[in-house]
């Protein structure tokens, strides 16, 4: 499909209509074809990736911090009747920052926990692979019963996993 030239106003109409209006409705409103609107929707959604969201979040937190600091500086020089409003504004900005940081922290902790769980599983699978190959080799070299050796390793692995709550 060829590249289409769309102005900012048209992009805003499409962006605001995503999830609310059909492609056909958006095409009628913008004067574009259904295919052009569908293509542009995909481009707009793809543009908003995790990194850009994190950058916007960081910018928002910085702006809220600036607002809170400016409000606190202006507090002393403002007339008495405006002090309560200024302080409420500063407190609201600080609460928004705190809520966002807590949410991001929980989200990051969830990702870290999931990654750690994957690492534990990978290490456990690696250990099992080494044990499986080693038991066969040791049993053949020393004339031992493979099944009995596997039973010993499995009991020890289960006990260790239970102690670490990994099963």
C-alpha positions in Angstrom: 0.0 0.0 0.0 1.4 3.4 -0.9 2.4 6.0 1.7 -0.4 8.5 2.3 -0.1 12.1 3.3 -2.4 12.8 6.3 -2.6 16.1 8.2 -2.6 16.5 11.9 -6.3 17.2 12.1 -7.1 13.9 10.3 -4.7 12.0 12.6 -6.6 13.4 15.6 -9.9 12.3 14.2 -8.6 8.8 13.6 -6.8 8.6 16.9 -9.9 9.8 18.9 -12.1 7.4 17.0 -10.0 4.2 17.6 -12.1 1.8 19.6 -15.2 4.1 19.4 -16.0 4.3 15.7 -15.8 1.9 12.8 -13.2 2.3 10.0 -16.1 3.2 7.7 -17.3 6.0 9.9 -13.8 7.4 10.3 -13.4 7.2 6.5 -16.6 9.2 6.0 -15.5 11.8 8.6 -12.0 12.2 7.2 -12.6 11.8 3.4 -10.1 9.0 3.2 -10.7 5.5 1.9 -11.4 2.7 4.3 -8.0 1.1 3.5 -6.2 4.4 4.2 -8.0 4.8 7.6 -7.2 1.2 8.5 -3.6 1.6 7.5 -3.3 4.9 9.5 -4.9 3.3 12.6 -2.3 0.6 12.5 0.5 3.1 12.1 -0.8 5.3 15.0 -1.1 2.3 17.4 2.3 0.9 16.4 3.9 4.3 17.1 2.9 4.1 20.7 5.3 1.5 22.0 6.5 0.8 25.6 9.5 3.1 25.3 7.5 6.1 24.2 5.0 5.4 27.0 7.8 5.3 29.6 9.3 8.5 28.2 5.9 10.3 28.4 5.4 8.9 32.0 8.9 10.3 33.0 8.1 13.7 31.4 4.8 13.8 33.2 6.4 13.0 36.5 9.0 15.7 35.9 6.3 18.2 35.1 4.3 17.3 38.1 7.4 17.7 40.3 8.0 21.1 38.8 4.4 22.1 39.5 4.7 21.0 43.1 8.0 22.8 43.6 6.8 26.0 42.0 3.6 25.9 44.1 5.6 25.5 47.3 7.8 28.5 46.3 4.8 30.7 45.5 3.1 29.8 48.7 5.0 32.3 50.9 4.5 35.2 48.6 0.8 34.7 47.8 -2.1 36.4 49.5 -3.7 34.5 52.4 -6.9 33.6 50.6 -4.9 31.7 47.9 -2.6 29.7 50.2 -5.0 26.8 50.8 -5.6 26.4 47.0 -1.8 26.5 46.3 -1.1 23.9 49.0 -3.9 21.7 47.7 -2.5 22.0 44.2 1.0 21.0 45.4 -0.4 18.1 47.4 -2.4 16.9 44.5 0.7 17.0 42.2 2.7 15.1 44.8 0.0 12.4 45.2 -0.2 11.9 41.5 3.6 11.5 41.4 3.5 9.0 44.2 0.7 7.0 42.7 2.4 6.8 39.4 5.7 5.8 40.9 4.0 3.1 43.0 2.2 1.8 39.9 5.3 1.7 37.8 7.2 0.1 40.7 4.6 -2.7 41.0 4.6 -3.2 37.2 8.4 -3.4 37.2 8.5 -5.8 40.2 6.0 -8.1 38.4 8.3 -8.2 35.4 11.3 -8.9 37.6 9.5 -11.7 39.4 8.4 -13.3 36.1 12.0 -13.1 34.8 13.4 -14.6 38.0 10.9 -17.4 37.8 12.0 -18.1 34.2 15.6 -18.2 35.3 14.8 -20.6 38.1 13.0 -22.9 35.7 15.9 -22.8 33.2 18.4 -23.6 36.0 16.2 -26.4 37.2 15.9 -27.8 33.7 19.7 -27.5 33.2 20.3 -29.4 36.4 17.9 -32.2 35.4 19.6 -32.5 32.0 23.0 -32.8 33.6 21.7 -35.4 36.2 20.0 -37.4 33.4 23.2 -37.7 31.4 25.5 -38.1 34.4 23.4 -40.9 36.0 23.6 -43.0 32.8 27.4 -42.5 32.5 28.1 -43.2 36.2 25.8 -46.2 36.2 27.6 -47.7 33.1 31.1 -46.9 34.3 30.6 -48.3 37.8 28.0 -51.0 37.2 25.2 -49.4 39.3 21.5 -49.5 38.8 20.3 -46.5 36.8 16.7 -46.6 38.3 18.0 -46.6 41.8 20.3 -43.7 41.1 17.5 -41.7 39.5 15.3 -42.4 42.5 18.0 -41.0 44.8 18.5 -37.8 42.7 14.7 -37.3 42.3 14.2 -37.6 46.1 17.0 -35.1 46.8 15.7 -32.7 44.0 12.2 -32.8 45.4 13.3 -32.2 48.9 15.5 -29.3 47.9 12.7 -27.8 45.8 10.3 -28.1 48.6 12.7 -26.3 50.9 13.0 -23.5 48.4 9.3 -23.7 47.5 10.0 -24.2 43.8 7.8 -27.2 42.9 
